[in-house]
Amino acid sequence: MNEILSTRGLMCSTYPIYLATREINKEEQRRMRTGIAKVCSEQYGLNYELSDISDCDGCSAENGRLFSGCNDCAIRKCAKQKAVENCAFCPEYSCQKLELFFVHDSDARTRLDDVRHRIS
């Protein structure tokens, strides 16, 4: 499986919505999506129902399917406006929006820091 890093440092190729999109067993896919809606609600305070959990081909997919929550992501929008592959390539790394996100996912910081060190 190809590794796909989101703009904010999530590893799309191992992220639950990406995996649920690729699940061929419909019962298992529904179970996975139900869990995703629960996590979105409990961890991020988003009131998602099962029907809100759309397919996703990864954050950087231009013409593919994109998780409904990613459409409203301020970090993703910022990276698109600045035309950077991900936040590690941004001259303003790491900004306040990203720092707030890192509170919920410190592994994302580690992944972006790693990219940043490789490109420096």
KEGUMI-963040 format. One line per 3 residues: number of its first residue (from 0); their letters; for each residue y, x, z of C-alpha. Coordinates in Angstrom, 3 decimals. Example, Ala and Ser with C-alpha at 12.3 -4.5 7.8 and 13.67 -1.06 7.14 Angstrom:
2
0	as	-4.500:12.300:7.800; -1.060:13.670:7.140;
This chain:
120
0	mne	0.000:0.000:0.000; 3.422:1.365:-0.915; 5.848:1.936:1.913;
3	ils	8.984:-0.125:1.495; 11.849:0.553:3.892; 14.404:-2.199:4.377;
6	trg	18.122:-1.540:4.454; 18.126:-1.616:8.253; 14.999:0.445:8.768;
9	lmc	12.215:-2.110:8.950; 8.976:-1.048:7.315; 8.590:-3.988:4.907;
12	sty	5.065:-3.024:3.862; 3.835:-3.563:7.443; 6.229:-6.381:8.374;
15	piy	4.600:-9.743:9.220; 6.392:-11.834:6.560; 5.546:-9.315:3.839;
18	lat	1.901:-9.356:4.939; 1.829:-13.162:5.190; 3.139:-13.396:1.632;
21	rei	0.166:-11.358:0.453; -2.436:-13.217:2.536; -4.725:-15.185:0.209;
24	nke	-6.424:-17.292:2.895; -4.055:-20.278:3.241; -5.132:-21.081:6.819;
27	eqr	-4.530:-17.500:7.911; -1.217:-17.443:6.032; -0.109:-20.609:7.867;
30	rmr	-1.142:-19.095:11.218; 0.819:-15.939:10.430; 3.911:-17.884:9.378;
33	tgi	3.765:-20.016:12.517; 3.743:-16.815:14.574; 6.684:-15.439:12.603;
36	akv	8.720:-18.597:13.263; 7.923:-18.271:16.974; 9.004:-14.610:17.098;
39	cse	12.213:-15.400:15.192; 12.999:-18.048:17.772; 12.023:-16.115:20.900;
42	qyg	13.180:-12.620:19.990; 16.181:-13.286:17.758; 17.322:-16.764:18.857;
45	lny	16.850:-18.215:15.356; 15.637:-21.797:15.160; 13.106:-21.383:12.381;
48	els	10.465:-23.940:11.551; 7.311:-23.121:9.614; 9.009:-24.408:6.440;
51	dis	11.789:-21.810:6.901; 9.357:-18.915:6.597; 9.532:-18.157:2.891;
54	dcd	7.699:-15.521:0.848; 9.021:-11.956:0.793; 8.508:-9.011:-1.550;
57	gcs	10.599:-6.658:0.583; 14.267:-6.324:1.441; 15.117:-4.216:-1.572;
60	aen	13.390:-6.493:-4.084; 16.013:-7.379:-6.658; 14.199:-10.097:-8.568;
63	grl	11.392:-10.858:-6.164; 10.990:-13.287:-3.340; 13.123:-12.651:-0.272;
66	fsg	12.552:-13.955:3.256; 15.061:-16.733:3.945; 16.430:-14.853:6.975;
69	cnd	17.262:-11.831:4.822; 19.634:-13.837:2.663; 22.024:-14.112:5.612;
72	cai	21.530:-10.593:6.983; 24.954:-8.961:7.432; 23.388:-5.490:7.362;
75	rkc	21.616:-6.173:4.066; 24.809:-7.622:2.562; 26.784:-4.570:3.677;
78	akq	24.249:-2.171:2.128; 24.343:-4.159:-1.124; 28.163:-4.048:-1.183;
81	kav	28.106:-0.288:-0.609; 25.299:0.138:-3.151; 23.144:2.196:-0.787;
84	enc	19.347:2.164:-0.813; 19.325:1.727:2.960; 21.660:2.388:5.857;
87	afc	20.595:6.037:6.163; 22.515:6.695:2.932; 25.717:5.111:4.250;
90	pey	28.589:7.452:5.153; 29.318:5.183:8.148; 25.796:5.500:9.600;
93	scq	25.219:4.282:12.214; 27.692:1.430:12.451; 28.138:-1.178:15.183;
96	kle	26.065:-3.813:13.315; 23.192:-1.389:13.087; 23.516:-0.296:16.713;
99	lff	23.207:-3.940:17.789; 20.068:-4.280:15.690; 18.562:-1.096:17.133;
102	vhd	18.580:-2.762:20.563; 15.812:-5.032:19.208; 14.006:-2.413:17.125;
105	sda	14.380:1.230:18.119; 11.659:2.214:15.626; 14.063:1.228:12.855;
108	rtr	16.498:3.861:14.142; 13.737:6.459:14.101; 12.813:5.641:10.504;
111	ldd	16.448:5.698:9.311; 17.160:8.907:11.245; 14.155:10.472:9.512;
114	vrh	15.476:9.464:6.088; 18.936:10.703:6.992; 17.573:14.120:8.005;
117	ris	15.615:14.396:4.754; 18.675:13.661:2.599; 21.083:15.926:4.521;
